[in-house]
């Protein structure tokens, strides 16, 4: 039995197989956690280690056997269990992943990340109608990081079915947005853009504007004012943002 430990001391552990490899792993791990640990590639688009699993892109599908029963599940949110057998590259899994990437190619035909993943999976074209002018694949990464990490909840899903979108409430820029830009940093398709000009940070496609804070020494803008206010308040960082990093380090 080959043992793989994620932590020095594993209290609760289970025995599983992935692609024929016998492993001892923490019972708290997901299939994706284990696969990443041992170097087995499972594609993902909506996953981020800092966020709770969401399983919206459906790219991490794998085939599992439990108690003699076969199922297709998403690896990012399926917790391991004793006796679990996982297969990551069966014909059915590969077929479903190709269908899913075709759907995403139709939703975001100009996204390089989607194109690259499609190429990796052997897909060059989509049979589905392409959505012009759209690149959002509704992965939810932006809304989830805004809620779970930033604590602002300034954007979320709204509407249903094929009208479902993601953005601020009622489509209007939210007062809760602090302009941190985390939504843009995690967006896999570059749908969200940060523009800085005239002492303001603008977050598109929602047109949210926040004032930037000016360095009291060099006069350059370097951090959104609402973000500086939040950090100062939550962490007691009084006067921490009087100067930009360069001036603070004597390099300004």
SVG drawing of the C-alpha trace seen along z (x, -y; Angstrom):
<svg xmlns="http://www.w3.org/2000/svg" viewBox="-35 -65 50 69">
<polyline fill="none" stroke="black" stroke-width="0.4" points="0.0,0.0 1.5,-3.3 1.0,-6.1 0.6,-9.7 0.3,-12.2 -0.9,-15.8 -0.1,-16.5 2.5,-15.2 -0.2,-13.5 -3.3,-12.1 -5.9,-11.2 -8.8,-10.2 -7.6,-8.4 -9.2,-6.2 -7.9,-3.9 -8.7,-4.7 -7.6,-4.0 -7.1,-6.6 -6.2,-5.2 -5.0,-2.0 -2.8,-3.7 -3.5,-2.6 -3.4,-5.5 -4.0,-6.3 -5.3,-9.9 -7.1,-12.2 -10.9,-11.6 -11.3,-15.4 -9.8,-15.5 -11.7,-15.7 -10.8,-13.6 -9.3,-16.7 -7.1,-17.3 -5.7,-13.8 -5.2,-14.0 -3.3,-17.3 -1.2,-15.9 0.0,-12.9 0.3,-14.7 -2.8,-13.3 -4.2,-16.0 -7.9,-16.8 -9.0,-20.0 -10.8,-22.8 -12.0,-26.3 -14.2,-27.3 -11.9,-25.9 -9.6,-27.9 -7.9,-26.5 -8.8,-29.5 -12.6,-29.1 -15.2,-26.5 -15.8,-24.0 -18.6,-25.1 -18.6,-22.6 -20.1,-24.9 -17.8,-24.4 -18.2,-20.5 -14.8,-20.1 -13.5,-18.0 -15.8,-15.0 -14.4,-11.6 -15.8,-8.1 -16.1,-6.5 -17.0,-3.1 -18.5,-2.7 -20.1,0.5 -20.0,1.9 -21.9,-1.1 -20.5,-3.3 -21.2,-7.0 -19.9,-10.2 -19.1,-13.0 -17.3,-16.3 -13.9,-15.8 -13.6,-19.2 -16.4,-18.7 -16.6,-14.9 -15.0,-13.8 -13.0,-10.6 -14.4,-7.6 -13.0,-4.2 -12.8,-1.8 -13.4,-4.5 -12.1,-3.8 -11.6,-6.7 -10.8,-6.7 -10.0,-10.1 -9.6,-9.3 -12.3,-6.8 -14.0,-7.1 -17.2,-8.4 -15.4,-11.0 -13.4,-12.2 -16.6,-12.4 -18.5,-14.4 -15.5,-16.8 -15.4,-17.5 -19.1,-18.3 -18.7,-20.6 -15.8,-22.5 -17.8,-22.8 -20.5,-24.5 -18.0,-26.9 -16.4,-27.6 -19.9,-28.7 -20.3,-30.9 -16.8,-32.4 -15.5,-31.9 -12.8,-34.5 -11.3,-33.4 -7.8,-32.2 -8.0,-30.1 -11.1,-28.3 -9.4,-27.8 -6.3,-26.5 -8.2,-24.0 -10.3,-22.9 -7.1,-22.3 -5.7,-20.2 -8.8,-18.1 -8.7,-17.6 -11.6,-20.0 -11.1,-22.6 -14.6,-23.7 -18.0,-23.8 -21.3,-22.5 -23.3,-25.0 -24.2,-28.5 -21.6,-31.0 -22.6,-33.9 -21.2,-37.1 -19.8,-39.7 -19.8,-37.4 -16.9,-35.8 -18.5,-35.1 -18.8,-31.3 -20.7,-31.8 -18.0,-30.1 -18.9,-32.2 -15.2,-32.8 -15.7,-36.6 -18.8,-36.5 -17.4,-33.8 -14.1,-35.6 -16.0,-38.8 -18.1,-37.1 -15.8,-34.5 -12.5,-36.4 -13.2,-40.1 -16.5,-40.0 -18.2,-42.6 -20.8,-40.5 -20.9,-43.3 -21.7,-40.9 -23.7,-37.8 -25.9,-35.7 -29.2,-37.0 -32.0,-35.8 -32.5,-32.2 -32.0,-29.7 -30.4,-31.1 -30.9,-34.6 -28.7,-34.0 -25.9,-36.6 -23.5,-37.7 -23.0,-41.2 -24.0,-43.8 -27.7,-43.8 -30.1,-45.1 -27.2,-45.6 -26.2,-48.9 -22.7,-49.4 -22.8,-48.4 -21.9,-50.7 -20.4,-47.7 -17.7,-47.3 -14.3,-48.5 -12.5,-48.4 -10.0,-45.7 -10.1,-44.1 -10.1,-40.5 -12.9,-39.7 -10.8,-40.6 -7.7,-38.7 -9.6,-35.4 -11.7,-35.7 -10.5,-32.9 -11.8,-34.6 -10.7,-38.2 -14.4,-39.3 -13.7,-41.7 -11.3,-44.6 -9.6,-47.1 -9.0,-50.6 -7.2,-53.3 -7.2,-56.9 -7.7,-60.4 -7.4,-59.2 -10.1,-56.6 -10.3,-52.8 -13.0,-51.6 -14.2,-48.0 -15.8,-46.9 -18.2,-45.6 -20.2,-47.1 -18.8,-50.7 -18.0,-50.7 -15.8,-53.7 -13.9,-54.2 -11.4,-56.9 -7.8,-56.0 -5.6,-57.2 -2.7,-59.5 0.7,-59.1 1.4,-62.0 5.1,-62.1 5.2,-61.4 1.6,-62.2 1.0,-58.9 -2.3,-57.0 -1.6,-53.5 -4.6,-52.0 -8.4,-52.3 -9.5,-54.6 -12.4,-52.2 -9.9,-49.3 -7.5,-51.4 -10.3,-52.4 -11.4,-48.7 -7.8,-47.5 -7.2,-50.4 -10.4,-49.7 -10.3,-45.9 -6.6,-45.5 -5.9,-48.7 -3.5,-50.0 -3.7,-53.6 -1.8,-55.8 -0.6,-52.7 -1.4,-54.0 -0.1,-57.6 2.7,-56.6 3.0,-54.3 5.2,-51.2 8.1,-52.9 8.2,-56.0 7.7,-53.9 10.8,-51.9 12.8,-55.0 12.8,-54.2 10.3,-56.9"/>
</svg>
